[in-house]
Amino acid sequence: MVLLRHAKSAWPDDVADSQRPLAKRGRRDAPAVGRWLRERDLAPEIALVSSARRAVETFELVAAELPVRPRETVTDAAYGASVGDLLDLVRGLADDVVSVLVVGHNPGIGRLADVLDEGERSTREFPTSALAVFDVDGHWSAVEPGTARLVAFAVPRG
């Protein structure tokens, strides 16, 4: 499982939070995330993507760098999601899914990273374009705090 915070977004006037686009830096960094994943053979088969414009744009730029585009589900449930909301999304995956990319927002995505692997490297600092890679044993439906192992944490920049 890969948890990814969206890339750096812009703050244009009179634009709703959910419609904020990526900033120039975000458009540079998101492809670097995809390259980082590709170089480590970490191409997820499924992506759960927040419906916020900046998250969708991040996913599109990441996916363009992968050898195979993940099947994506863009969902309002990941926008402003808590740890519990994000866990519910992951727990809803079919058992035959091998790997998933979750593209979301802080604080939820960073807090989920913290609780999945209790006691290992803290990912409390979870800046834009940060990703945390976890090994998850067992079924997705059984994912709980402390049931995954952090194997990589990176903040690729373009």
C-alpha positions in Angstrom: 0.0 0.0 0.0 1.2 3.5 -0.9 -0.1 6.6 0.8 0.5 9.8 -1.1 -0.3 13.3 -0.2 -1.2 15.4 -3.2 1.5 17.6 -4.7 1.7 21.3 -4.0 -1.4 23.2 -4.8 -2.1 26.8 -5.8 -4.3 29.2 -3.8 -6.2 31.2 -6.5 -8.6 33.8 -5.3 -12.3 32.9 -5.4 -11.7 29.2 -6.0 -13.3 26.6 -3.7 -10.9 24.4 -1.8 -12.0 21.3 -3.7 -11.2 23.0 -7.0 -7.7 24.3 -6.2 -5.3 23.2 -9.0 -1.7 22.2 -8.6 0.9 24.9 -8.4 3.9 25.0 -10.8 6.0 23.1 -8.2 3.2 20.5 -7.8 3.2 19.9 -11.6 7.0 19.3 -11.4 6.9 17.1 -8.3 4.0 14.8 -9.1 5.8 13.2 -12.1 8.8 12.7 -9.8 6.6 10.6 -7.5 5.6 8.4 -10.5 9.2 8.0 -11.5 10.2 7.1 -7.9 7.5 4.4 -7.8 8.5 3.1 -11.3 12.2 2.9 -10.4 11.3 0.7 -7.4 8.8 -1.5 -9.3 6.0 -0.2 -7.1 3.3 0.3 -9.7 -0.1 -0.1 -7.9 -2.9 -1.8 -9.7 -5.7 0.3 -8.0 -5.7 4.0 -7.0 -8.2 5.5 -4.5 -8.1 9.2 -5.3 -9.7 12.1 -3.5 -12.1 14.0 -5.7 -10.3 17.3 -5.0 -8.9 18.7 -8.2 -5.3 18.9 -6.8 -5.4 15.2 -5.9 -6.8 14.1 -9.3 -4.2 16.2 -11.1 -1.5 14.6 -8.9 -2.7 11.2 -9.7 -2.8 11.9 -13.5 0.8 13.1 -13.4 1.9 10.2 -11.3 0.1 7.6 -13.4 1.6 9.0 -16.6 5.1 7.9 -15.3 4.0 4.3 -14.4 4.4 1.4 -16.8 0.7 0.5 -16.3 -2.0 3.0 -15.4 -3.7 1.9 -12.1 -7.5 1.6 -12.2 -8.7 4.6 -10.3 -11.6 5.4 -8.2 -12.1 9.1 -7.6 -14.1 9.5 -4.5 -15.5 12.3 -2.3 -14.9 9.9 0.6 -11.1 10.6 0.5 -11.6 14.4 0.5 -11.1 15.7 4.0 -11.0 12.1 5.2 -10.1 11.1 8.7 -8.0 8.0 9.5 -11.2 6.0 10.0 -12.6 7.2 6.6 -9.4 6.2 4.8 -9.2 2.9 6.6 -12.8 2.2 5.5 -11.8 2.9 1.9 -8.9 0.5 2.1 -10.9 -2.2 3.9 -13.4 -2.1 1.0 -10.8 -3.4 -1.5 -11.3 -6.8 -2.9 -9.0 -9.5 -1.5 -7.5 -10.1 -5.0 -6.1 -6.6 -5.1 -2.4 -6.8 -4.6 -1.4 -3.1 -4.4 -3.1 0.2 -3.9 -2.2 3.9 -4.1 -4.2 6.2 -1.9 -4.0 9.9 -2.9 -5.3 12.2 -0.2 -4.7 15.1 2.0 -3.3 16.0 5.4 -4.0 15.6 8.2 -5.7 12.3 7.4 -3.1 10.8 5.1 -0.2 11.6 7.4 -2.1 10.4 10.5 -3.0 7.1 8.7 0.7 6.6 7.9 1.6 7.2 11.6 -0.9 4.6 12.9 -0.4 1.9 10.3 3.1 1.0 11.6 3.1 2.0 15.2 6.5 2.5 16.6 8.6 2.6 13.4 9.8 5.7 11.7 7.4 8.5 12.4 5.9 10.2 9.3 4.4 13.1 11.2 6.1 15.4 8.8 4.1 14.5 5.6 4.7 17.4 3.2 3.1 17.7 -0.2 4.2 14.9 -2.6 5.3 12.7 0.3 4.6 9.0 0.1 4.8 6.2 2.5 5.0 2.6 1.3 3.7 -0.2 3.6 3.7 -4.0 3.5 0.3 -5.2 4.5 -0.2 -8.9 5.5 -3.5 -10.5 5.2 -6.8 -9.2 3.8 -7.5 -5.5 3.2 -10.6 -5.9 5.3 -8.4 -6.6 8.3 -6.2 -3.5 8.0 -6.1 -1.8 11.4 -3.6 0.5 13.2 -0.4 -1.4 13.8 -1.0 -4.0 11.1 1.3 -2.7 8.4 5.1 -2.3 8.2 6.6 0.9 6.8 9.2 0.0 4.2 9.9 3.3 2.5 9.2 7.0 3.0 10.1 9.6 0.4 9.4 13.1 -0.8 10.3 13.1 -4.5 10.9 16.5 -6.0 11.0 17.4 -9.7 
